Amino acid sequence: MKVPILALALAAVAQLQPQPGTQSVYSDDLSPSERINVYVYETCNRSVVNITTRIVTEGFFGVYGETEGMGSGIVLDKQGHILTNYHVIADAHDVVVTLYDSSEYRAKFVGADPNSDTALLRIDAPPEKLFPIRLGDSSKLRVGLEVFAIGNPFGLGRTMTKGIISSLNRTVRSPNDRLIKGVIQTDAAVNPGNSGGPLLDKHGRMIGMTMAIKARVGQSSGIAFAIPVNTIKRVVPQLIRYGRVIRGDLGILEAYPTGQGLLVWQLQPGGAAERAGIRGPAVYRRGPYLVIDRSAADVIVAIDDQPVRTFEELISYAENKKPGDIVVLTVIRDGQRIKIPVRLQEAPR
């Protein structure tokens, strides 16, 4: 029995129509990748806030003016703690946080850590308006994983971009010229205003906080960086408790690279390194002159068996420890390698 062509056509059309109680295939015809994109955005966008800052500036003839800055922030909890970059709010005399529903709240400063470009604010917003971000684990990241950035580029609220992890364990400079290690590199588009927003994995968990971009003039694409979430997990509790991060310090004020290692040049009097027996140059008087004998100074080649090439590397390692922790310096003294344990002191503010 032959089925009329018209009947076949009508049957085919009927299969394309939505069944009772279902959505149209056209409104929900998403690929697996698109479903992830939509899930991440719908899960996380309310956790991202817009930050507006006002900074007083001094012009010619003592005339003061006001400039406005912008950035992004992240809701951490129902108590109103907002995470952002230190450079976003540095020098600001007024900070306003705008939530997903356009409601605005004047922010109170809680604490900051310029060494990790991290700052913490707090707003008095109703808990039902606060949607805390979920935190991931940056130690499990791998190059090639897809990531998402949500922020306020050029003031365009809660914009999402997508990319991959381009590299791990990068080192970049913080606003106070310290080295931030273990930084995430991504090719996800990050522009002015994105700073302080979250970098997310496909499960909608924050794995980092975007902080900087390097791009050539005239190019819209660049290399973006994010502070790992595990660094943030260590910093935030101290910001809440102390308003700053308490770090370890060696008590070495200056050390210069040589062909062998770092020549200790100046020690803090009574500081950790001096108490441990680390030696700087010998200074003695010869007639009317002071003579500095560099050969008497220790040359540091490693800390906890990790080679160090620059003074910044040495200081950064110590700053990732707590006061009271013991590190072991390997030094060259009188042609011999010796190991000297140093109990860290508290780093100056």
VOGU-3710 file (C-alpha; in Angstrom, 3 decimals, decimal comma):
1> mkvpilalal> 0,000/0,000/0,000  1,441/3,338/-1,054  1,440/6,228/1,400  0,642/9,561/-0,283  3,598/11,954/-0,431  1,494/14,681/1,196  0,823/12,424/4,189  4,536/11,742/4,609  5,296/15,451/4,513  2,618/16,233/7,112
11> aavaqlqpqp> 3,978/13,492/9,375  7,494/14,903/9,112  6,259/18,383/9,984  4,307/16,982/12,952  7,516/15,447/14,355  9,099/18,904/14,435  6,273/20,406/16,468  6,686/20,477/20,258  4,776/17,837/22,116  2,261/18,952/24,761
21> gtqsvysddl> 4,103/20,023/27,918  7,531/20,266/26,218  9,596/23,155/24,928  10,275/23,818/21,291  13,349/22,058/19,964  14,480/25,422/18,643  14,490/27,075/22,076  16,458/24,286/23,795  18,556/22,836/21,007  21,884/23,344/22,779
31> spserinvyv> 25,141/21,535/22,196  26,930/20,024/25,217  29,383/22,937/25,124  26,573/25,492/25,038  24,847/23,814/27,961  28,044/24,213/30,013  28,338/27,883/29,009  24,769/28,629/30,001  25,074/26,664/33,248  28,216/28,517/34,338
41> yetcnrsvvn> 26,720/31,911/33,608  23,327/31,251/35,189  24,987/29,715/38,248  27,601/32,409/38,827  26,603/35,779/37,379  24,769/36,927/40,510  27,963/36,340/42,499  29,773/39,034/40,512  29,464/42,706/41,452  30,453/45,976/39,877
51> ittrivtegf> 32,837/48,187/41,862  32,981/51,937/41,344  35,696/53,963/43,067  36,245/57,667/43,525  39,743/59,013/43,996  40,682/62,570/44,903  43,481/63,927/42,704  45,533/67,095/42,984  46,031/69,173/39,869  47,837/72,408/39,116
61> fgvygetegm> 47,908/75,219/41,694  46,555/72,923/44,413  43,191/72,441/42,692  41,660/69,129/43,672  39,555/66,989/41,395  37,924/63,578/41,477  38,412/60,646/39,166  36,232/57,575/38,905  37,480/54,034/38,478  35,791/50,724/37,924
71> gsgivldkqg> 36,376/47,074/38,507  34,731/43,827/39,458  34,244/41,958/42,705  33,120/38,600/44,030  30,548/37,818/46,728  32,209/35,491/49,238  29,527/34,965/51,883  26,130/35,989/53,219  27,818/38,402/55,643  28,562/40,729/52,744
81> hiltnyhvia> 32,295/40,161/52,226  33,349/41,204/48,723  36,679/40,141/47,216  38,488/42,256/44,630  41,969/43,280/43,502  43,922/45,651/45,695  44,763/47,834/42,704  41,039/48,325/42,039  40,428/50,098/45,361  43,901/51,457/46,168
91> dahdvvvtly> 43,800/55,184/47,052  39,998/55,294/46,753  38,162/57,433/49,300  34,752/56,075/48,306  33,798/52,608/47,021  30,323/51,632/45,799  29,310/48,029/45,110  26,490/47,337/42,651  24,773/43,945/42,878  23,163/41,926/40,081
101> dsseyrakfv> 19,794/43,668/40,639  21,373/47,151/40,275  21,058/47,887/44,011  24,006/49,922/45,313  25,825/49,762/48,649  28,673/51,828/50,003  31,494/49,443/50,880  33,544/49,350/54,068  37,217/48,487/53,860  38,102/45,259/55,717
111> gadpnsdtal> 41,704/44,650/54,738  44,174/44,332/51,903  47,281/42,449/50,877  49,188/44,327/48,181  51,661/41,421/47,947  48,938/39,248/46,378  46,922/42,136/44,868  43,982/41,151/47,069  41,513/43,330/48,966  38,420/42,609/51,033
121> lridappekl> 35,375/44,852/51,394  32,081/44,469/53,216  28,596/45,716/52,394  25,452/45,794/54,527  23,143/44,047/52,068  20,255/41,699/52,914  21,466/38,062/52,903  18,814/37,115/50,360  20,499/39,431/47,863  23,908/37,835/48,281
131> fpirlgdssk> 24,883/34,784/46,249  28,313/33,529/47,381  30,628/32,062/44,777  31,675/28,435/45,130  35,418/27,934/45,588  37,371/25,340/43,633  40,889/23,966/43,997  43,601/25,564/41,866  46,086/22,780/42,661  44,176/20,470/40,317
141> lrvglevfai> 44,319/22,706/37,246  45,908/21,609/33,990  46,872/23,503/30,871  44,133/23,190/28,269  41,137/23,171/30,620  38,301/25,464/29,596  37,727/28,481/31,842  35,278/31,363/32,016  35,732/34,950/33,177  32,826/37,080/34,378
151> gnpfglgrtm> 33,261/40,757/35,082  32,434/44,290/34,063  34,683/45,158/31,110  34,307/48,841/30,232  31,380/48,954/32,687  29,346/46,323/30,817  27,949/44,437/33,793  28,476/40,698/34,287  29,929/39,963/30,855  31,200/36,404/30,370
161> tkgiisslnr> 34,116/35,382/28,173  35,599/31,965/27,564  39,051/30,546/26,988  41,482/27,937/28,204  44,241/27,761/30,771  47,262/28,735/28,699  49,894/28,142/31,356  50,345/27,637/35,089  52,802/28,806/37,736  53,548/32,136/36,101
171> tvrspndrli> 55,209/34,878/38,153  53,963/38,465/37,891  54,554/41,631/39,887  52,067/42,939/42,434  51,212/46,667/42,771  53,880/47,020/45,489  56,483/45,368/43,241  56,491/41,993/45,013  56,454/38,767/43,032  53,200/36,784/42,934
181> kgviqtdaav> 53,997/33,169/42,151  51,819/30,343/40,885  49,674/32,673/38,791  47,228/31,264/36,210  47,593/32,426/32,601  44,559/32,334/30,314  43,533/33,544/26,877  39,974/34,358/28,011  39,271/37,971/27,025  39,910/40,282/29,973
191> npgnsggpll> 39,604/44,039/29,610  39,635/47,129/31,868  36,895/46,616/34,431  37,373/42,835/34,595  39,967/43,081/37,357  38,674/41,501/40,551  36,199/39,191/38,838  36,236/35,389/39,037  37,893/32,891/36,744  35,656/29,815/36,743
201> dkhgrmigmt> 35,807/26,169/35,747  33,058/24,316/33,892  31,378/23,391/37,179  30,902/27,044/38,111  33,617/26,972/40,779  36,012/29,879/41,176  39,577/28,811/40,450  41,114/32,285/40,413  40,587/36,046/40,432  41,483/37,942/37,270
211> maikarvgqs> 44,086/40,614/37,861  45,903/41,836/34,763  46,195/41,734/31,001  49,098/42,208/28,637  48,270/43,170/25,091  49,882/45,040/22,245  48,474/48,434/21,382  45,672/48,076/18,874  44,946/44,454/19,709  41,803/43,312/21,494
221> sgiafaipvn> 43,256/39,981/22,539  46,006/39,485/25,050  47,378/37,422/27,875  45,379/37,552/31,074  46,360/36,416/34,561  44,459/35,255/37,620  45,459/34,843/41,251  44,929/31,159/42,185  41,980/30,497/44,476  44,196/28,548/46,871
231> tikrvvpqli> 46,195/31,735/47,463  42,938/33,569/48,140  41,878/30,876/50,613  45,039/31,544/52,612  44,794/35,337/52,439  41,103/36,040/53,127  40,864/34,559/56,668  43,771/36,774/57,752  42,220/39,837/56,147  39,012/39,185/58,073
241> rygrvirgdl> 40,858/38,618/61,342  43,741/41,096/61,155  43,029/43,360/58,194  46,336/42,272/56,670  48,401/39,167/56,024  51,040/38,222/58,575  54,082/36,801/56,814  57,462/35,428/57,694  60,621/37,490/57,250  64,307/36,564/57,184
251> gileayptgq> 65,639/39,851/58,478  67,881/40,246/55,418  67,639/43,785/54,061  69,901/43,480/51,022  71,567/40,700/49,058  73,176/40,905/45,637  73,441/38,193/42,964  76,910/36,937/42,160  78,131/34,111/39,992  77,789/31,764/42,957
261> gllvwqlqpg> 74,613/32,953/44,690  73,283/35,895/46,720  75,899/37,865/48,623  74,454/39,016/51,947  75,024/42,770/52,080  72,888/44,117/54,925  71,201/42,387/57,859  68,527/43,789/60,102  70,188/44,384/63,490  68,873/41,748/65,880
271> gaaeragirg> 66,781/40,215/63,090  66,136/36,555/62,371  69,120/35,980/60,081  71,576/37,749/62,370  70,343/35,767/65,381  70,807/32,559/63,389  74,423/33,433/62,619  74,156/34,590/59,005  77,081/36,874/58,224  77,222/40,076/56,242
281> pavyrrgpyl> 80,384/41,957/55,150  82,953/42,687/57,827  83,444/46,395/58,526  86,545/47,716/60,244  88,521/50,916/60,428  91,892/51,404/58,788  93,214/54,767/59,820  90,640/57,422/58,920  88,802/55,025/56,563  86,133/52,354/56,971
291> vidrsaadvi> 86,924/49,163/55,090  84,197/46,774/53,954  85,371/43,197/53,518  82,894/41,430/51,231  84,765/38,148/51,448  83,491/37,738/55,011  79,845/37,740/53,887  77,844/34,564/53,384  76,642/33,726/49,889  73,150/32,198/49,904
301> vaiddqpvrt> 72,606/29,526/47,270  69,378/27,855/48,436  66,505/28,014/50,904  65,033/24,699/52,032  67,164/23,087/49,288  65,493/25,211/46,599  68,040/27,211/44,580  67,580/30,983/44,626  68,929/33,335/41,963  67,456/36,678/43,003
311> feelisyaen> 66,787/38,498/46,263  63,102/38,663/45,307  62,906/34,876/45,090  64,460/34,575/48,529  62,097/37,105/50,105  59,020/35,706/48,353  59,759/32,216/49,662  60,007/33,484/53,225  56,838/35,562/52,888  54,869/32,415/52,060
321> kkpgdivvlt> 55,780/31,102/55,515  54,521/32,155/58,938  56,464/33,905/61,688  58,050/31,209/63,837  58,514/28,775/60,946  62,055/27,496/60,437  63,709/27,607/57,023  67,173/26,313/56,200  69,559/28,546/54,269  72,383/26,911/52,348
331> virdgqriki> 75,333/29,299/52,226  78,884/29,312/50,994  81,244/30,390/53,793  85,030/30,207/53,559  84,676/28,059/50,459  82,447/25,501/52,206  78,716/24,851/51,859  76,914/24,877/55,183  73,260/24,830/56,188  71,914/27,283/58,751
341> pvrlqeapr> 68,363/27,065/60,176  66,612/30,428/60,580  63,468/30,966/62,642  61,414/33,552/60,745  60,270/36,788/62,321  57,155/38,748/61,384  57,485/40,729/58,177  57,130/44,512/58,536  53,875/46,038/57,354
//
